[in-house]
Amino acid sequence: MQQKSKKGLFKKVMKPVDCSNDQEMQDLCGRYRNLQPRDPSVWTKTPNEKEKMKQLRRIYGRGFDSCSTIKKNNRSYPGRLTIYVKGMNQSTYSIKCNSDEVNRIVSNYGKWATKVVKYHFV
């Protein structure tokens, strides 16, 4: 159906779409058709694979992704740590240190100061 607009041009007016009508939504590409059911044998692990996953979880913890074989990056790199504290004679401290020392240094400042507001390592 076409309707005349204020400028004298015709515009196409579509009927409203019934969102609860599944077939109409599929025909208008508003929703994808149902996928074929998956083969459950593809998604189950053999006892050998289960044992290997247990070993990997023990090594890398629960955050281990079974699809990824990339190991965690344990390299240390130098940078500058800036700590903002309350309860000491200065409010900001800046230290040159390595990335693996950040947690130890921040925890020590937490013991000395009344509160570590925030810290930033670059």
N, CA, C and O of each residue as an XYZ file, in Angstrom:
488
protein
N       0.838     -1.170      0.000
C       0.000      0.000      0.000
C       0.885      1.235      0.000
O       1.906      1.271      0.686
N       0.500      2.242     -0.761
C       1.270      3.476     -0.826
C       0.417      4.624     -0.307
O      -0.801      4.645     -0.482
N       1.082      5.573      0.332
C       0.400      6.716      0.911
C       1.096      7.979      0.449
O       2.313      8.001      0.267
N       0.319      9.024      0.263
C       0.893     10.284     -0.182
C       1.370     11.072      1.040
O       0.624     11.244      2.004
N       2.617     11.548      0.994
C       3.150     12.322      2.110
C       2.836     13.797      1.913
O       2.220     14.179      0.917
N       3.263     14.631      2.871
C       2.993     16.075      2.830
C       3.668     16.740      1.629
O       3.147     17.720      1.096
N       4.806     16.225      1.204
C       5.539     16.834      0.101
C       5.007     16.379     -1.259
O       5.528     16.794     -2.294
N       3.994     15.545     -1.267
C       3.439     15.089     -2.524
C       4.099     13.832     -3.044
O       3.729     13.349     -4.114
N       5.068     13.282     -2.320
C       5.743     12.063     -2.736
C       5.039     10.874     -2.114
O       4.441     10.976     -1.043
N       5.120      9.741     -2.803
C       4.511      8.534     -2.274
C       5.541      7.783     -1.442
O       6.717      7.715     -1.802
N       5.092      7.226     -0.334
C       5.973      6.391      0.483
C       5.280      5.063      0.738
O       4.053      4.982      0.785
N       6.074      4.042      0.899
C       5.550      2.705      1.096
C       5.264      2.504      2.582
O       6.135      2.733      3.422
N       4.061      2.081      2.899
C       3.668      1.837      4.279
C       3.478      0.338      4.440
O       2.675     -0.277      3.739
N       4.229     -0.245      5.377
C       4.122     -1.684      5.613
C       3.179     -1.936      6.771
O       3.044     -1.113      7.677
N       2.537     -3.072      6.725
C       1.662     -3.437      7.833
C       2.522     -3.781      9.046
O       3.660     -4.220      8.880
N       2.009     -3.594     10.258
C       2.805     -3.908     11.449
C       3.099     -5.406     11.531
O       2.300     -6.234     11.094
N       4.248     -5.733     12.093
C       4.687     -7.119     12.199
C       4.228     -7.677     13.535
O       4.399     -7.050     14.580
N       3.647     -8.858     13.483
C       3.239     -9.547     14.703
C       4.440    -10.333     15.229
O       4.837    -11.338     14.640
N       5.005     -9.875     16.324
C       6.232    -10.493     16.852
C       5.984    -11.881     17.435
O       6.921    -12.667     17.569
N       4.744    -12.191     17.781
C       4.462    -13.505     18.344
C       4.255    -14.563     17.263
O       4.214    -15.753     17.574
N       4.122    -14.150     15.993
C       3.972    -15.089     14.888
C       5.379    -15.512     14.438
O       6.096    -14.746     13.793
N       5.749    -16.727     14.788
C       7.110    -17.207     14.552
C       7.426    -17.328     13.062
O       8.516    -16.957     12.627
N       6.486    -17.841     12.285
C       6.735    -18.040     10.856
C       6.923    -16.700     10.140
O       7.780    -16.582      9.264
N       6.133    -15.696     10.505
C       6.260    -14.379      9.882
C       7.604    -13.728     10.236
O       8.229    -13.086      9.392
N       8.035    -13.897     11.474
C       9.334    -13.340     11.896
C      10.478    -14.009     11.118
O      11.436    -13.336     10.737
N      10.389    -15.303     10.883
C      11.424    -15.996     10.112
C      11.423    -15.544      8.661
O      12.487    -15.376      8.063
N      10.237    -15.345      8.086
C      10.150    -14.922      6.689
C      10.707    -13.520      6.485
O      11.288    -13.236      5.438
N      10.540    -12.646      7.461
C      11.050    -11.274      7.355
C      12.476    -11.135      7.849
O      12.986    -10.019      7.952
N      13.133    -12.251      8.159
C      14.519    -12.284      8.668
C      14.645    -11.547      9.990
O      15.706    -11.004     10.299
N      13.590    -11.524     10.760
C      13.654    -10.941     12.098
C      14.181    -11.924     13.113
O      14.635    -11.542     14.191
N      14.115    -13.225     12.752
C      14.619    -14.267     13.630
C      15.153    -15.398     12.759
O      14.566    -15.724     11.727
N      16.265    -15.993     13.175
C      16.838    -17.098     12.416
C      16.031    -18.365     12.638
O      15.394    -18.544     13.676
N      16.071    -19.220     11.660
C      15.387    -20.501     11.787
C      16.114    -21.357     12.815
O      17.292    -21.135     13.093
N      15.415    -22.328     13.373
C      16.010    -23.204     14.378
C      17.166    -23.988     13.771
O      17.077    -24.476     12.645
N      18.241    -24.100     14.523
C      19.391    -24.880     14.074
C      19.097    -26.359     14.229
O      18.235    -26.752     15.015
N      19.811    -27.170     13.481
C      19.670    -28.614     13.610
C      20.194    -29.024     14.983
O      21.152    -28.424     15.472
N      19.599    -30.018     15.611
C      20.098    -30.442     16.922
C      21.544    -30.930     16.821
O      21.931    -31.566     15.841
N      22.318    -30.627     17.830
C      23.735    -31.001     17.823
C      23.901    -32.462     18.202
O      23.083    -33.037     18.921
N      24.968    -33.042     17.707
C      25.307    -34.424     18.027
C      25.937    -34.445     19.416
O      27.003    -33.856     19.594
N      25.325    -35.098     20.413
C      25.884    -35.060     21.775
C      27.232    -35.747     21.906
O      27.977    -35.449     22.840
N      27.567    -36.652     21.003
C      28.851    -37.342     21.111
C      30.015    -36.395     20.853
O      31.135    -36.654     21.293
N      29.758    -35.295     20.141
C      30.819    -34.324     19.870
C      31.170    -33.561     21.142
O      32.322    -33.170     21.326
N      30.183    -33.342     22.032
C      30.373    -32.480     23.197
C      30.703    -33.239     24.470
O      30.806    -32.629     25.534
N      30.874    -34.560     24.391
C      31.256    -35.333     25.569
C      32.729    -35.687     25.478
O      33.284    -35.826     24.388
N      33.353    -35.831     26.636
C      34.783    -36.132     26.675
C      34.996    -37.607     27.008
O      34.224    -38.204     27.758
N      36.042    -38.179     26.444
C      36.422    -39.550     26.769
C      37.101    -39.540     28.137
O      37.533    -38.483     28.596
N      37.205    -40.696     28.798
C      37.897    -40.725     30.100
C      39.333    -40.192     30.024
O      39.802    -39.562     30.972
N      40.032    -40.433     28.918
C      41.391    -39.921     28.748
C      41.388    -38.388     28.698
O      42.240    -37.741     29.306
N      40.420    -37.812     27.964
C      40.327    -36.353     27.881
C      39.945    -35.738     29.229
O      40.431    -34.663     29.581
N      39.074    -36.420     29.984
C      38.687    -35.921     31.312
C      39.890    -35.874     32.246
O      40.062    -34.914     32.997
N      40.723    -36.914     32.198
C      41.920    -36.953     33.045
C      42.895    -35.845     32.669
O      43.499    -35.221     33.541
N      43.046    -35.601     31.364
C      43.938    -34.528     30.903
C      43.416    -33.163     31.375
O      44.205    -32.306     31.774
N      42.086    -32.955     31.332
C      41.505    -31.689     31.794
C      41.726    -31.500     33.298
O      41.980    -30.383     33.749
N      41.633    -32.579     34.074
C      41.895    -32.484     35.516
C      43.333    -32.040     35.775
O      43.593    -31.203     36.640
N      44.268    -32.621     35.006
C      45.671    -32.243     35.174
C      45.874    -30.769     34.840
O      46.570    -30.060     35.567
N      45.273    -30.304     33.751
C      45.420    -28.901     33.358
C      44.790    -27.967     34.380
O      45.323    -26.886     34.630
N      43.657    -28.360     34.981
C      43.030    -27.524     36.007
C      43.912    -27.430     37.247
O      43.973    -26.388     37.899
N      44.591    -28.528     37.565
C      45.499    -28.479     38.716
C      46.673    -27.537     38.453
O      47.147    -26.861     39.366
N      47.137    -27.494     37.208
C      48.277    -26.634     36.868
C      47.848    -25.179     36.777
O      48.478    -24.308     37.377
N      46.774    -24.905     36.028
C      46.397    -23.524     35.723
C      45.215    -23.011     36.538
O      44.904    -21.822     36.463
N      44.552    -23.853     37.306
C      43.408    -23.413     38.093
C      42.119    -23.467     37.291
O      42.111    -23.895     36.137
N      41.025    -23.026     37.916
C      39.709    -23.093     37.291
C      39.575    -22.128     36.123
O      38.699    -22.326     35.281
N      40.403    -21.093     36.036
C      40.312    -20.140     34.955
C      40.864    -20.676     33.651
O      40.891    -19.956     32.653
N      41.302    -21.916     33.636
C      41.888    -22.496     32.431
C      40.813    -22.673     31.375
O      39.743    -23.213     31.656
N      41.093    -22.227     30.175
C      40.174    -22.365     29.051
C      40.594    -23.572     28.233
O      41.734    -23.651     27.774
N      39.687    -24.503     28.050
C      40.048    -25.745     27.360
C      40.346    -25.516     25.888
O      40.984    -26.358     25.256
N      39.897    -24.390     25.321
C      40.124    -24.127     23.904
C      41.470    -23.451     23.667
O      41.920    -23.369     22.524
N      42.106    -22.975     24.697
C      43.326    -22.206     24.529
C      44.511    -22.969     25.096
O      44.416    -23.584     26.159
N      45.623    -22.925     24.382
C      46.838    -23.560     24.881
C      47.883    -22.526     25.258
O      49.042    -22.874     25.484
N      47.489    -21.248     25.329
C      48.426    -20.188     25.658
C      48.654    -20.179     27.161
O      47.698    -20.168     27.937
N      49.908    -20.184     27.571
C      50.222    -20.143     28.994
C      50.169    -18.708     29.492
O      50.288    -17.758     28.717
N      49.988    -18.569     30.798
C      49.955    -17.244     31.401
C      51.309    -16.562     31.252
O      52.352    -17.214     31.295
N      51.283    -15.260     31.078
C      52.515    -14.501     30.916
C      53.043    -14.139     32.299
O      52.454    -13.302     32.983
N      54.129    -14.748     32.713
C      54.725    -14.493     34.017
C      55.953    -13.599     33.920
O      56.731    -13.514     34.870
N      56.133    -12.942     32.800
C      57.298    -12.079     32.645
C      57.135    -10.817     33.472
O      56.033    -10.293     33.629
N      58.237    -10.349     33.987
C      58.258     -9.124     34.764
C      58.793     -8.004     33.884
O      59.783     -8.179     33.174
N      58.135     -6.856     33.935
C      58.610     -5.720     33.152
C      58.662     -4.488     34.046
O      57.834     -4.338     34.944
N      59.633     -3.603     33.805
C      59.809     -2.431     34.657
C      58.767     -1.358     34.352
O      58.231     -1.271     33.247
N      58.503     -0.554     35.365
C      57.562      0.541     35.190
C      57.553      1.428     36.420
O      58.399      1.289     37.302
N      56.594      2.340     36.475
C      56.476      3.264     37.598
C      55.152      3.004     38.309
O      54.092      2.986     37.682
N      55.222      2.805     39.614
C      54.054      2.577     40.446
C      53.731      3.860     41.206
O      54.578      4.398     41.919
N      52.508      4.344     41.047
C      52.054      5.532     41.774
C      50.989      5.092     42.761
O      49.996      4.473     42.376
N      51.193      5.415     44.051
C      50.270      5.010     45.103
C      49.700      6.261     45.759
O      50.444      7.162     46.146
N      48.377      6.310     45.881
C      47.684      7.407     46.557
C      47.194      6.870     47.900
O      46.436      5.901     47.950
N      47.638      7.516     49.002
C      47.315      7.024     50.342
C      46.723      8.132     51.193
O      46.837      9.314     50.868
N      46.083      7.731     52.293
C      45.612      8.657     53.326
C      46.239      8.221     54.641
O      46.403      7.026     54.887
N      46.585      9.175     55.476
C      47.115      8.848     56.785
C      48.619      8.876     56.885
O      49.162      8.422     57.892
N      49.319      9.384     55.892
C      50.768      9.532     55.957
C      51.109     10.991     55.679
O      50.235     11.785     55.331
N      52.399     11.342     55.837
C      52.781     12.740     55.665
C      52.661     13.194     54.211
O      52.480     14.388     53.971
N      52.752     12.305     53.244
C      52.512     12.637     51.844
C      51.268     11.881     51.388
O      50.912     10.853     51.964
N      50.614     12.391     50.357
C      49.426     11.689     49.861
C      49.732     10.854     48.623
O      48.945      9.977     48.266
N      50.864     11.110     47.960
C      51.212     10.401     46.727
C      52.656      9.937     46.788
O      53.552     10.706     47.136
N      52.875      8.674     46.449
C      54.227      8.116     46.380
C      54.429      7.500     45.005
O      53.525      6.861     44.467
N      55.613      7.693     44.436
C      55.939      7.152     43.130
C      57.219      6.331     43.249
O      58.216      6.796     43.801
N      57.182      5.098     42.723
C      58.293      4.170     42.875
C      58.569      3.507     41.534
O      57.632      3.141     40.826
N      59.842      3.347     41.173
C      60.211      2.540     40.010
C      60.369      1.107     40.495
O      61.138      0.841     41.418
N      59.636      0.179     39.869
C      59.702     -1.220     40.275
C      59.297     -2.110     39.099
O      58.922     -1.615     38.036
N      59.376     -3.418     39.297
C      58.949     -4.387     38.290
C      57.495     -4.764     38.531
O      56.961     -4.556     39.620
N      56.853     -5.326     37.497
C      55.424     -5.631     37.578
C      55.109     -6.713     38.609
O      54.016     -6.721     39.176
N      56.048     -7.624     38.859
C      55.769     -8.678     39.820
C      55.903     -8.212     41.274
O      55.538     -8.954     42.186
N      56.409     -7.018     41.506
C      56.571     -6.498     42.861
C      55.407     -5.608     43.296
O      55.375     -5.166     44.445
N      54.457     -5.337     42.412
C      53.398     -4.372     42.692
C      52.556     -4.792     43.892
O      52.331     -3.983     44.792
N      52.082     -6.047     43.927
C      51.213     -6.495     45.026
C      51.918     -6.404     46.372
O      51.312     -5.997     47.363
N      53.198     -6.781     46.416
C      53.943     -6.736     47.680
C      54.086     -5.302     48.169
O      53.897     -5.028     49.354
N      54.418     -4.384     47.264
C      54.618     -2.980     47.653
C      53.313     -2.346     48.114
O      53.287     -1.640     49.123
N      52.240     -2.591     47.389
C      50.944     -2.006     47.769
C      50.481     -2.554     49.112
O      49.924     -1.810     49.919
N      50.700     -3.838     49.367
C      50.297     -4.391     50.663
C      51.129     -3.797     51.797
O      50.611     -3.595     52.895
N      52.415     -3.513     51.550
C      53.233     -2.875     52.583
C      52.753     -1.459     52.872
O      52.709     -1.048     54.031
N      52.391     -0.702     51.828
C      51.848      0.635     52.057
C      50.515      0.560     52.790
O      50.183      1.461     53.560
N      49.759     -0.485     52.564
C      48.506     -0.667     53.288
C      48.733     -0.882     54.769
O      47.884     -0.513     55.581
N      49.869     -1.476     55.141
C      50.190     -1.660     56.567
C      50.621     -0.341     57.202
O      50.274     -0.066     58.351
N      51.377      0.479     56.462
C      51.920      1.713     57.019
C      50.888      2.829     57.055
O      50.826      3.585     58.025
N      50.080      2.941     56.009
C      49.117      4.034     55.914
C      47.768      3.570     56.465
O      47.518      2.372     56.602
N      46.916      4.528     56.774
C      45.584      4.155     57.241
C      44.728      3.637     56.093
O      43.873      2.777     56.299
N      44.953      4.159     54.868
C      44.158      3.708     53.735
C      44.913      3.951     52.424
O      45.431      5.042     52.187
N      44.967      2.911     51.574
C      45.477      3.074     50.208
C      44.267      3.390     49.344
O      43.392      2.544     49.158
N      44.219      4.615     48.814
C      43.059      5.055     48.043
C      43.046      4.357     46.689
O      42.046      3.746     46.310
N      44.156      4.449     45.962
C      44.273      3.763     44.672
C      45.738      3.677     44.303
O      46.583      4.348     44.895
N      46.034      2.836     43.307
C      47.393      2.732     42.795
C      47.331      2.501     41.296
O      46.345      1.994     40.761
N      48.421      2.892     40.630
C      48.461      2.841     39.175
C      49.864      2.440     38.748
O      50.840      3.061     39.167
N      49.975      1.386     37.901
C      51.269      0.917     37.425
C      51.345      1.118     35.935
O      50.505      0.612     35.191
N      52.362      1.866     35.481
C      52.565      2.113     34.052
C      53.970      1.727     33.675
O      54.354      1.854     32.512
